[in-house]
Amino acid sequence: MSVISVGQAVVLGAVEGVTEFLPVSSTGHLKITEGLMGIPVDNDAVVGFSAVIQVGAIAAVLVYFFKDIVRIVSAWFRGLAHREERYHHDYKFAWWVIAATVPIVIVGLAAKPLIEGPLASLWVVAGSLIVGSGVMWAADQMGRHKRGEDDTSFKDAMLVGSSQILALLFPGFSRSGATMSTALVLDLERVAATRLSFFLGIPALTGAGLYELKDALGAGVGAAPLAAGTLVSFVVAYASIAWLLKFVAKHSFNAFVVYRLVVGVALLGLLGAGVLDS
């Protein structure tokens, strides 16, 4: 019998879709939702399920940015075949995304027991939400928001890509929050920072979902809940991406900072009162 029902999978898929690309921590919100529904957050099957439904959100990115991705991938293949094409920014950017994914892959494999064990605690989620809020606020204030997407460099990609490790080790910090904050400190515009976060998340999140698929199915999550959660995640994530890009074009990240603080403090209160099991 599946440890997650289809109904619970639909709810978790919606939560994943809304929060995966917003800088509020999808992992943190999934763990909170699982706790409220009485689902053990440190169960191997549940951890695997959370990684698998991320593929739905990533599929939404692939669809939303299809033309951009085709342009970048085409430039990469042209560069492999023709030396003169290797000076094109899209060709370089493709390599940067690949290189920037390596650090999180290494840390993810090396620290897997910690990530799925002690660091999966809701206490860690609460603390990371609060600390990450301060980091995001500081980054938004420090950044001069003067560099566009075409101004990104290999250094930018490596620093932003490596910052994903913070979210990997400290669920609640937020992968989007970490990458966007790093990009803002590097003086990228808010829209450019958001788009860079999307592109750098594609290989890391897709790889994590495929890697966890066998464990999720083998450890007690049925195919129906996985399919339902992934489908809902895709639909909701697509809408979330469209909204976020419009929002950051005209607003700061302060609304997310306040929201994270409220959720983090509320979670500490629920844990302290024994309403939720860490």
N, C-alpha and C positions, 0 to 999 in steps of 0.2 A: 504494500500500500504506500502511495506517495506521501512524503512528509509535508508536501505543499499541495493544497487542493487547487482546482482550476480557478475557483473564485478568488482565492488568495493570490494566485499567480497573476490574475488580471489586475488586482489592486497594486501589487508590487511592480508590474509592468508599467502601469500608469505613473507610479512614483519614480521609477527609473527614467522614463521618457521625459518627465518634467524636469528632473534635477540633474541628469547626466551632464548637460552642457551649461547649465546655470552654475555660477560659482558658489554653490551652497552645499556641496557634497552629496552626490547620489548614494555613495556607500553609507554615509551617515544616516540619511533619510531611510534607506532600505532597512538598515539595522534597527532603527527606531520603530519603523512600521512592523517589522517582523516581531520585535519585542512586544508591541501592543497587541499583536494577533496571537501571541503565545508560541511563536515559532523560534526554536533555539538558534540564536545568531551564530554560534560557533560550530554548528553541525556541518560536516563536510559537504553534504548534499546541498544544504542551504547556501553555503559559500560558493559552491559550484554553480548553483542556479543563478545567483546574483551576477556572476561573471558572464554566464551564457546570455542572459537577457540584455546585456550590454550590446550584444551583436545587433539586436534590433535597433538600438539607438545609433550605432555606427552605420547601419544600412541607411538610416535616415540621412546621415551626413553624406554618404556616397550618392544618394539620389539628389539631395539639395545642391550639392556642389559638383554635380556630374560633369558639367562643361569644364570647370576649372581642373578637375582631376584628369579628364581626358587630355586637356592641354598640357598639363605637367608631365603625365606619363608619356605622351607622344614626344614631348621634347627630350625626355630621358632616353627613349629608344633611338631618336634621331642622333642624339649626342653619342650614344654607344657606337653608332655606325659611321658618323661623320665628325671628324675633329673640329671643324669650323663651328658646329652646332654647340660645342661644349662651353662656349662663352655666354650662352643664353641663360638668363636668370632662372627660368623654369627647370632647365637641366640641372643646374647647381642645386636648386631648391629640392628636387627629388632626392638627390644624394644626401642633402642635409637632413631630410626627414628620416631617411634610413639610418644615418649615423646617430641622430638624436634619440632614436629608439633603443639603441644598444644599452645605455646605462640602466634604464628601467627594466629591461629584460634580465640583465645580469643580477641586479638587486632582487628582482621578483623571484627568480629561481633560488638564489642563495638564502633569502630570508623567508621563504614560503612557510616554514613551521611557525615562525613568529607572527607572520601576517594572518595566518589562519588560527592562531592560538591566542596568546596574551594580548596582542595588539588589536584583536577583534572586539575587545571589551567596549561597552557603551560609555564607560568612564573615559576611555581614550577618545571616543567620538565627541563627547561633550567638550573636553579640553581642547581638542583640535579645532572644533567649530569656533570657539572663543578666540584662541590664539590666531587662527587663520583670519578672523575678522580684523584683528589689529594689523596684520601683515597687509591685507588687501587695502585697508584704509590708508595706511602709510604709503603704499605703492601708488595709489591713485593720486595722492597729494604730491608725491615726489616727482612723478612722471611729468614730462613736458608735452607729451602727446603731439609730437611734431614729425614723427617718422611714419611713412606709409608702408604698405606691404612690399612694395618694390625695393624698399631701402633695407630690408632684412639681410643679415649676413650669416655666415656659418657659425660665428660666435653666438649670435642671437638664438639660432636654432638649437645649439647644443645646451645653452644655459636654460632656455625655456623647456626643452625636452627633458633635461635632467631634473628640473624642478618637479616633474611628475612623481619622482621618488618620494617626495614629502607626503603626497596623498596615498601612495602605496603603503607606506609604513604607518601613517597616522590617519586612519579613516575618519573623516570629519573635516580634514584640512581642505579637501576638494581638489581634484585634478585640474578642473577648469580654473578654480580660484588660484592655485599655485602657478599655473602656466600664464594666466592673464596677469597676475601680479608681477611676475618676473618680466613679462613683456612690457608692462607699464613702466617699471623701473628703468628699462632700456630705452624709454622715451617713445615707444610705439604709440600710435593713435589707438583709441579704444576699439574701434572696429577692426583695425589691423591686428591688434593683440588678440581679439576674439577669434578672428579667422585663423590666425597662426595656431591658436589652441586647438581648434577643430582639426586642422590638417595633421598636427603632431599626435593627436589622439587616435587617429584611424588605425595605424599598425599596432600600437600598444594594446588598445582595447579589443581589437579583432583577435589578436594573438591570444590574449587572456581568455576570451570567450571560447575559442576553439580548443585551447589547452584544457579548460575545465569541463568541456562537454562530456567526455567519457566518465569523469568522476561524478558529475551531476546525475547522469543516467544510471550509473552503476551503484551509487550510494543511496538511492531511494527517491529520486524525483522522476515522476512519470513523463512520458513524451508529451502528453496532452497539456499538462501545466507549463512545460517548457515552451511549447509552441504558442500557447495563449499569451504567456508573459512576454515573449519575444515580439509577437505581432502587435500587441498593445504598446509596447515600448517603442516600436518603429513609428506608429501613427502619432503618438503623443510627442515623441522627440522631434519629428519633422515640424510640427507646429511650434514647439519650443524654440527651435533654431531660428525660424523665421521671426518670431517675436523678439528674441534676444538681440539679433543684429539690428533691428529697428530701434530697440530700446537704447543700446549703448551708443548709437549714433547721436543721440540727443541728451543722454543723461550720464551722470557719474555712477560709480558702483556703490554709492552710499546706502541705497535701499537694500542691497544684498548684505552689506556690513551689519546693518541694524537687524535684519531678519536672522542672520546667523547668530548674533549675540542673544537674541530672544530665544531661539531654539536651543542654543547651548545651555543657557541658564535654566530654561524650563526642564531640559533633560537632566541636569544636575539635581534639580528639585525632585523629579520623579524617581530618580535612582536613590536619592537620599531618603525619600519617604517610603521606599520599598515597593512602589507601584510597578516599577520595571526591574527586571532581573538583569544585571550587567552581563 
